[in-house]
Amino acid sequence: MAEVKLIATTDSLFCARIEWALKLKGVEYEFIEVDIRNKSPLLLKYNPVHKKVPVLVHHGKPIAESLVILEYIEETWKNNPLLPEDPYERSMARFWAQFAGDKCLWGAWEAAKLAEGEGKVKAIESTQESLAFLEKQIEGKKYFGGEQIGFLDLAVGGIPHSLSAMEEAGGVKLLDAERFPSLHKWAQNFIEVPVIKECIPPREQLLNYFNTSISYIRSLSVAKP
């Protein structure tokens, strides 16, 4: 029986985060793919609260939520550290990781899913304001972690890839190369790292998912009396 198991899907950037961390740490693991639309008994056993992936199982004990799992991996396997040694810098990495998910990724989703109107315009403006904060964090750096990939790179790493598909499906432009040159350059470099490239979900899969989801949400909006 494998000491480390990852219950995940191949089309989730949240799951990709965990694979990236395990590979960077040199941790051997068993990848168990599940269909998130049909909750398997294994998934329900190890994550009965949220019933979502990813779930890391270590010595039979499950850990859920991707950022929590990243911290667990960092604390359990000390080699190739992902977080800085300085307590303040560690706190800032955690802060910006949460910020990127809450404000950039979910903000982009709000902008993409709306068909038109003032709400869409405001969501685009809000997301771009949030992206501007990340732009300042990466200016002059190769990676958010400095000269090597770190915790914040893994947390933010899937966002540009996801935004590209989300933009096309939602008819918006959020991560403009001219407005965010440092983020754009970082994203291009990050995705070309072999370990990262190996686990990144195919763009076509993400595009299909966003197209289907956005079409469904907009149809509900049109159907309202």
N, C-alpha and C positions, 0 to 999 in steps of 0.2 A: 504494500500500500504506500502511495506517495506521501511524503511528509508534508508537502505543500500542494494544495489544489486550488485552481482558480475556476470558479463557476462564472461563466461569462458568455458573451456573444461576440461574433467577429465584426459586427457592424456598429459597435458602440465605442465612442471616443473615451467614455468613462472607464470602460474595460481596457482600452488600449493603454491608458495611463499606468495601469497596474502591470501589464506585460512589460512596458518600457522599464519600470522600476526594477522588476525582478531580473530582467535581462542585464541591466546596468550593474546590478549587484552580483550577478553570476549565480542566481538562485535557480536551481532546477525545480520545475513544477509540472503538474499534470493539468492540462487545459481541458475543462469539461464544458462543452458548448451546450447551451440550452435554448429553447425557443421561448422567448419572453412573452409571446402572445398566448402560449399554453403553459401555464405554470407547472413545472415538473415537481414531483414529490421531493426530489433532491433540493430544489430551490426553496420550496416551502419549508423543508426541514431546517435548512441553514439560515434562511432569512424570512422567518414568519411575520416579521413586523412590516417591512416595506415590500417584500416579495419582488425585489428588483436585483439586477446584477449591477456591478460585480460583487462577488462574495469570495473572500480569501479564506481558505480553510487550512489552518496550521496545527498539526498534531490533533486533528479532530475538532478544534475550536474555531468557530466562524467569526469573521470580521466583515462588516458591511460598510457601505458608503466609501466612495473612491478616495476622498482626501484623508479619511480616517485610516484607510488601508495603506495609503502612502506613508503616513506617519508610523504605522505599525512596522512596515518594512524597514523604514529608516532606523527605528529603535531596536529591531531584532537583528538585523544584519548590518554591522558597523562599517564594513568595508565600502569603499567608494561612496563617501557621505554625500547626501543630497541637500541637507540643510547646513547653513553656515555654523561655525562654532560660536560666534558672538550671539548672546541671548537676544539682543535687540534685533539683529539682522534675521534671526530665526523667526521672531515674532512678525517682522515685516513680510517675510516670505509667506507665512501663513495668512496674514491679512490680505495680501494682494491675490493670493490663490482663491480665497473666498470671494473677494471683490470681483475677480474676473468671471467667476461662474455666475454670481448673482446679478451683476450689472452689465457685463458684456455679452455673455452667452444668452442668458434669459432675456436680456434687453433686446438683443438681435432677433430672438424668436418673436417677441411682441411686435417688432417692426415688420417682420416678414409675414406674419400670419394675417395681418390686417390688409384688406383690399385697397382702401384709399381713405382719404379724409384727414381731419386734424389729428386724430389719435395716432395715425401712422407717421405723420410728420414729426410729432412730438417724440414718438418712440425712436425714430431715426436720430433725432438731435440728441436725445438722452444717451443712446448707445454710443454715438460718436464722441460725446463728452467723456464717457467712461473709457473708451479706447484711447483718448488723449492722455489719460493718466498712465495707462500701460506704456504708451509711447515714450513718456518721460522716464519710466523705469528702465527701459531697454536702451535708451540713447547712449552711444559710445561703448556698448558692451557686445561681446559675441553672443553670450547667453545671459539670461536673467541671473543665473548662478555665477557669472563671471566668465572664466575661460573654459569651464566645463558645464555640462548639463546638470541642473539642480532641481530641487523640489518645485520651484515656481515654473520652470520650463515644462515640467511634466504636467503641471496643473493647467497651464495656459496652452500647451502645445497643440492640442486638438482644436482649439477655437478657430484659428484662421482657416483650417481645412473644412471645418463645419460651416463657418460663415460663407465660404465660397459657394457651397451647395445651397445654403439657406437663402443667399442673395438671389441666386438664379431662380429658385422656386418661388420666392416672395416678391420678385420684381423690385429689389432695393439694391443700393450700393452703400456699404458701410465701411469696409476696410479698404479705403482708397490708398494706393501706393504713393501718390503725391502728398496726401495729407498726413499719412503715417509711414514715412519712409523707413524708419528704424524697425518698426514692427513688421513691415513687409519683408525687409531683408532678413530679419531674424527668422521669420516663418519659413522662408525659402531655404535657409541654411539648415534649420532644425529638421525639416522633413526629409532632407537628403542624408542625414546620419543613418547608416545601415540598420542599426537596432530600431530606430524610429520608423523608418520606411517599411521594415519587415512587418510591423503590426498595425500600420495605419489602415483604417477601414477604407475600402474602395470608394472613391467619390461618387460613382454611379449608384452605389447602394444608398449613400446618404441622400443623394438627389431624389431618388425614387421615394424614399421615406418622407422627405420634406414635401415633395409634390403631393403625395397622397394625403398627408396630414393637413396641409394648408388648404387643399381643395375641399376636404371634409369640413374643416372649421368654417371656411367661407360659405359653404353651402348651408350650414346651420344658421349663419347670420342672415342669409338671404331669405331663408324659410320662416324667420320670425315675423309675426304679424305686426 
